[in-house]
Structure formats: C-alpha cells, structure tokens
C-alpha cells in the first residue's frame, strides 16, 4: 500500500492542480491526505470534485506547523497498514513513472527507508538537495556572508557537488520536498517529525534520525520538478522562522561538538571519493 500527504496553506489552485494531475497519472496511490492549515469551503469543494476524489481524505487543521501536520497523515497511514508513504510539497510535479519506479527500488532494497529522486527547477536547472549534516556556518552564517570564492567552495562541499549528482548515494541530510518513507522503520523506531519545529529543519532532523537505522538514498534515475520559491530569502517573517528552527536544531544535536555529524559526514565524503576513483579508473 502506498499513501501520501500534502500540507497546504493559502496554496494556489494551479499548484494544487499540478500535483493532483501528477498523482492521477501515476495511478498507484491508495490514499492521499490533504491537510489544510487554512481550511475553506472552496478548498473542500475543490478536492471533492477532483479527478482522484475517491482516494482523497481532506483534513481541515489548525496551523500548528509543517511537521505536526504531516504527522497526522503518517500515524493514520500506519494505522491502515500502508507500507510506504510520501511526504509531498504542494509545489512539485512529476511524470507517471516516478512513483512506481521508486517503490520498486524500495521493494528490492529493504535496508532503504527514505528516497529522494533527482530534483530540478521548472527551467531544468538541477537543485542541489543532498547535503552534509549542517554546521552552524552552513545553516546560519553563510546566509549573511557575501558569496566569495571561499564561501562558494565551502557551500559546494556542503551540497556535495563533487558527487556529480548522477549516482545513487546515501547522504545523511536531504531535502524534505519529496520524502518516500518506509513506514515499518518509522513505526518500529518511533520516528516522526519533531513537532517543536514550526517550519524548516524538521526534514533535516527526521532524515538524520532515520539515517541512524537505515539508508537515506538519493536516486537520480527519475526526476521531479520543484518550483521552489525560497521564501526565507524574500520574506523577513519566514527568515526569522528559519533562524529559530536552525537554533532549535543545533540546541538538539550540538553546535560545534557533534560527533555523530562528524562520523556521518565522513562516511558520505568517503563514499563520494570512492565514486570519483572508480570514474577515473574507468576512463
């Protein structure tokens, strides 16, 4: 069984229609939870009249945060016996082959509990969403520093750009815009979103905890489109929320002394070095 959830808040109808169309074309989802943090009769009517209304469960909800909203769907999906669940941003869309191929990969690789496919902008530009576990510099300080050559080099290392983004790899930190999750891992290890975050960093937090017990995979053989607006770069309110979440993250895991971060980052950097050595040898 495959389920999914989308959290919406004043989301445009065009965005909603694009993700609904993608799910309809894939034709492999058993249930879609819509958690509406800004409920209105218009939204309820929209989903009732949707082409996939028979699999939609519309849940009006107080806006308590992104992670807490998705937790409602995750707990429900586990209760109904779903095997896999996808946490979806409303600003993405994808081809009909994407979901079935990713689930097939999960079925063949039982040690994998999270997958992120290749992600691009609508113009085709690659989004660098595989990362090292962040240091305070990566999440806070680089946001305000001028983009010098040194800062660019540090950022490229943080975003694992040396990997080429063309091979399957197992980073400890990835984006939460599309999270295909193995629900047995979440259930058996009590792994859900930390509801202390309102927005931002809750995905880094959860994926890090999943990475302790299973593989968290970047899978570049299928591609999705993410119309990412980077709101915290444009809106001071969202920037404050982002900074508050980053502070919570480092208070929880450690600011400058984080041995788990050091070990997990070392592991993925060594994995990338091995990839690059193999490419050189093949040449």
N, C-alpha and C positions, 0 to 999 in steps of 0.2 A: 504494500500500500504506500502511495506517495501523496503527501499533503503539502500545503504551502500556506504562508501568511503574508499579508501586506498591511502595513500600518499607514493610514492616510490622515492628513491634517491640512485642510484647505488645498487639497491636491487638485490640479487642473483636470478637467474632463478628458482632454486629449491624452494626457499621460495615462490616466486610468484605462482609456480605451486601447492604448498601445499594449499595455501589459496584459490586459484581458484577451486581446486578439492573439498574443503570443501563446498564452496558456491554452486557448481554444484550438489553435493549430497544432500544438504539441499533442493534445488529446490523450494524455496519460496521467492526469491529475485526478485523484479520487475526491479530494475536498480542498477548497480554498477558503481560508479565513480572512475576512476583511475586518480589521479592527479600525473603526472610525473614531478618531480622537476629536473630531469636530462634527458630530452627527447632525444630519439634516434630512428632512423628508426627501429632498432632491437626490441625495446620495443613496438613500434607501431604495428609492424608486429606480434609480439607475441600475443598481445591482439586481433588483427583482426582474428587470426587463432585459438583463444581459443574456447573451447567447449561451453562457455557461451557468445560468442561474441555478440549475439543479445541483451543482456542486458547491455553490457559494453559501457560506454561513456568515451573515452580516452581523457584526457585534459593535453596537454603539458603546463608547467607552470614555470615561473621564481621561483627560490628557495627563497621565502620570509618568510619561516617558516612553521612549522607543523600546527599550529592552523589556520593561514591565508589560508593555502591550503585546509584544511577541511571545512573552512567557505564557500568556493566556492560551494562545494557539498551541504552543509546544506541549503544555500539560494536557490539553484536550486531545491532541494528536496521539500522544502516548496512551491515553485512556481508551481510544477507539482502536488501538492496535496498529497504528501506522508504523511502517519500517523506516521510512525516510521522510524528512521534512525540509522544505526550502524556505528560508527567510529571505524575502524579496523586498528590495526598494521599489517604490512605485515608478521611478524614473528610468527603468530599464526595459529592454525588449530583446527578443532572441528568435532564432529560427526553430522550426518544428522538430529538428533532430537533436537539439541540445539536451533536453531533459532525459530522453531515453538513453542517450549515449553515456551521460554522467551516471545514471543509475546502474547501467550495465557495468561500468567501471567499478562502482562501489560493490556490486554483487561479486565481482571477480577478485576484489581486494578487500578482504574482511578486516585488515588492520587499518583501513582508512575510515575516518569518521567525519571528515569535512572536506569539501571540494569547492574551489573557486575556479571557474573557467577563465580563459583569456577575456579581457575586458577592454573595449575601445570606446572612444568618443563617437558621436554621430558622423564626424568627418573622417573616421577611420584611424585617427591617431591612437596609439597604444596608451593605456593607463597603467602606470607602474604601481601596482597594488600589492606586490609581495614585499615584505619588509623584514628587517631585523626587529627584535623586540626593542622598543624605543628607549633611548636615554632622555633625560630632561631636555638636553640640547635639541634632540630630534623632534620632540613634540611642542616645545615652548619657545626656546630661544631662537631657533632658526627662522621662526615665523617673523621675527622683527629685525633680523640681520640683513644687510644688503647682500645680494647674490654675487659674492666674489668668487674667484676661481676655487679658493679653498672650501668655501661653503658648498659650492657645486659638487666638488669631489666628495665631501662628507655626505651630502644628500644622495649622490649616486650610489655610494656604498650602502647607505641605509635602505634605499629602494632596490637593492640587489640588481642593479642594471647590468652588472658584469655577467649575469647569468644568461643574457640574451633573450630571456623570456620566451624561449622556444622549446623548452624541455619540461617534462613533469618533474616537479621538485617538492620538497617537504619543508617549507618555511614555518617558523613559529608564530608569525604575525601576518595576517592578510586582511583584506577589506571585508566588511560585512554587507556589501551591497547585494550579494548573492551568496547565500550560505546553504549548501546542500549538506544536511546533517544526518548521521546515523543515530536514530532515536534510542536504540538499546544502549549506546555509550552514554548518552545524556542521562537516561533513567538509572543505569547501574552505578553511575558515578556522581549523581545529583548535580549535573552540570547544566545550569540555566543562566540567563543573563542576570548579572548583579543589578538589582533594581535601585541601587544607590546612585547610579548614573541616570541623569535625565536624557541626555543625548551626547553622542561622541564618546569614544574609547570603550564603550560597552562591548563592541565586537572584538577589539584587541584583548580585552580581559577574558572573554569567553573562549576565544580561539587559543589563547595561551594555556588555559586550563585543560582544554581538550588535547592540546599538543603533549601534555604530560603523560597521557594514557593511550594516545593513538596518533596516526599520521594525519596531518592537515595539509592537503595537497593542492598545488596549483596545477591545473590541467589545461594546457594550451591547444588541445586538439579540437576544441569547439570554442566559439566566440559569442559573447553577448555585447550589446550596446548599452552604455550607461551615460545618460545625459546629465552628467554631474555638474551641479551649479556652484559648488564650493561656497556655500552661503557664509561660512565663518570668515571668508576673505572679503566679504562685501558688507556684512551686517554686524555692527558692534555688539548687539544683543547676542547673536549667535557666537561671536568670538568670545564673549565673557563666559558663555555656557561651555565652550570648548576648553577654555583655560581651566575652569572649575573642574571639569571632568579629568583633564590631564593631572591636576593636583591630586584628585582622589586616586587616580591610577597609581601615581608614584608613592603616595602615602600607603597604599595597599601592598605594593610589590617591592618598594625600595627606590630611593632616588639615585644615589651614587654607588651604593653597595648592594648589588643584586646578583648573587652567584648563579641563580637559575638563568637569568638573562645572559650572563657571560657564557654559560655552557651551551644553551640553545643556539645562540648566535654563532658560536664557534662551530657547531655542528653543521649549520646550513652553509656557512662560508667554506668549510672543507668540502661539502657536497658540490658546491659550485666550482671549486678548484679542480675537483676530480672530473667534472663535466668538461671543463676547458682543456685539461690534459688529454682527455680522450679525443676531443676535436682536433687538437694539434697532431696527435698520433695518426688519426685517420687521414689527415692531409699529407 
